[in-house]
Amino acid sequence: MEAVVPQEITAELTQILANLVLGDNKIRSNAEKAVNDRLAQTPDLYLLALVQFAIAADTEVASSQSADMIAVYQAAYF
C-alpha cells in the first residue's frame, strides 16, 4: 500500500505508539498527551496516519493499538 501520510508524521506517530506501551508512567503519559495534542491540532491527518498503521503496521501490536485509538477517538467525537 502506498503511504499517503507524510514521512515525518509517520515517524512521529511510530515513536508515540512505541512510547504508549512502555512501562514508564511518565513516558506513557507524555505519549498520551502527544496523541491528544496531535488529534486536536490536525485530526484528519493523524486519523489517516492511524488508519494507515492499523492496516499496514509491521507488528500486530501496533496495528491493534492504532485500531483501538481510532475507536476511542470515534467514540469521543462522533
Secondary structure as GFF3:
##gff-version 3
##sequence-region A 1 78
A	DSSP	alpha_helix	7	20	.	.	.	ID=ss1
A	DSSP	alpha_helix	25	41	.	.	.	ID=ss2
A	DSSP	alpha_helix	43	56	.	.	.	ID=ss3
A	DSSP	alpha_helix	60	77	.	.	.	ID=ss4
###
